[in-house]
């Protein structure tokens, strides 16, 4: 799970807790700017590692929450490299809300079908993805949702993808 200041609290913590309930090991990966980040509504999260400290070989995928954090995360070359590495390896790429910005800046969306919050529909299309207005869209290794109200469907899709 990627994290930076301004993450959407539910979009980070709901997936983390649901995956841990399913027995998954979930690490919080920060941009490297801090060891602790604060969400839009005040919840905090501590970083387990920075992008340079992990290998995609150790993980099944990457999840990007929305909020304002994606606009910060996409400015870090180490984050974009990590996302591209997961993409090249065909591993899970999951995002909700504004999180698609990280995938746009990583240059991995061309040819995918996906959804997102309505504020970044044009950005998604300009990056070469096809926008679909559904609570969850699954296209190969990419799982996307629109907003916190879609979290239950989003997490069911991720958990099923991971075979949990």
N, C-alpha and C positions, 0 to 999 in steps of 0.2 A: 504494500500500500504506500503510495507516494504521499508526502505531506509537506506543507508550507503554511505560513501564516495566512489566515483567511479561508481555510478549508470550510466547506459546508459540514457542520458538526455531524448531522445524521448520515451524510453520504460517506463519511470516513468511519465513524464508530459502528453503525449498523452492520456494514459488511465485515468489519474486523471481528465483531462479537459473533455474528452468525457463522463465519468460517471457523472460528475457534471452537464454537459449539459442535461443529462437524468434525473436529479433530485435526483441523489444518493448523500448521504453524504459519503465523502471519507476522512478518516483520514490517516495521514502519521505516521507510527510507526517506530521509530528508534531502534537501538540496545541498546541505552543507553550511547553510547560513546560520544555523542554530541547532541546539540539541533538544529544544522544546518549541512547539508551535501552538498558537492559539487559534481556535476556530472562530467563525463569524459570530457565534452566540456565546462564546466564552469557555467552551470545553478546551482542554489542552491535550496534547499528545507528545510523548517523548520518543525521540528517534532511536531506533536500534542500530542503524548503520547509515552511512552515506553511500552514494552511488558507486564511488570508487572502491568501496570495500566489499562489493558483492559480485558474484558471477551469475549469469543467467542459468548456468548449468545446475545451480542449486535450487532453482525455483520453477514452479509450474506456470507462473504468469505474473502479470502486473495489473494493479487496479489504480485508477486515478479518480479521486473524488472531485466534486465540483466546488462551487464557491468562487472566491477570488484567488485561491491558491494556484489554479492552473495558469493564470496569467503570469505568476511569478515563476512557477516551475519551468515553464517553456523557455525561459531565458538562460537556463543552465545547460551548457553543452554536455555535461556528464549525465544529466537526466535524459536528454534527447538521444544520446548514444545508447543508454540503457534500454529505452523504449525501442529503438531500432534493432538492438540485439534480440530482444524478445520477439519482435516481428519477424526477423530473418529466421529465427529458430521455430517459427510457427506456434509459439506458445500463446497462452491466453492473454488477450489485450482487452481489458474491461474499463469502461468509463461511463460516467453519468453527468448530466447537466453541462457545465462549462468545461469539464475535464477533457473534452474533445480537442480543446486548444493545444494540449500537450502533444496529442497525436498529430495534429495539423503541423505544428512546428517541427515535429520529428520526421515529417515527410512520408508517412506510412499509409495514408488513407485512400489513395487512388484505387478505384475499382471496388471499394467496399460499399455495402448498404449499411446504413446506421441511423440512429436517432440521437437527439440532443435537446437541450433547452432551446426554446425558440429564438433566443437572442443570438445564437451562433449558427443558425441554419445556413446563412449565406457563406460563412467561413468554411463550413463543412463542404458545401457544394463547390466552392472555389478551390478546395483542396483535392477535388476529384472524387468525392464520395457521393453516393445517392442518398438523399434524405428520405426517411420514412417516418411518418408520425404514428408511432406505436409505443406502448409502455416499455417494451423491450424488443430489441432487434438483434438477432444472432446471424452473423455472416462469417462462416468458417471459424476462425479463432477470435473474432471480434464480437464482444457483447456490449451493447450500449442501452442506456435508458435516459429519460428526459429530466425528471425532477424527483425530489424525495417521495412523492406519492407513489412512484413506480418502484420503490425499493424492494417490496416483496417479490414482484415478478423478476426483477433484476437479480436478486440473490438466488431465487429458485433456478434461474438459467445458469448462473455461475456454479452453483453447487452441483447441478446435473452435469455441466461441462467437465468439472473436475472429478466426476464419478463418485461423489460422496453420498 
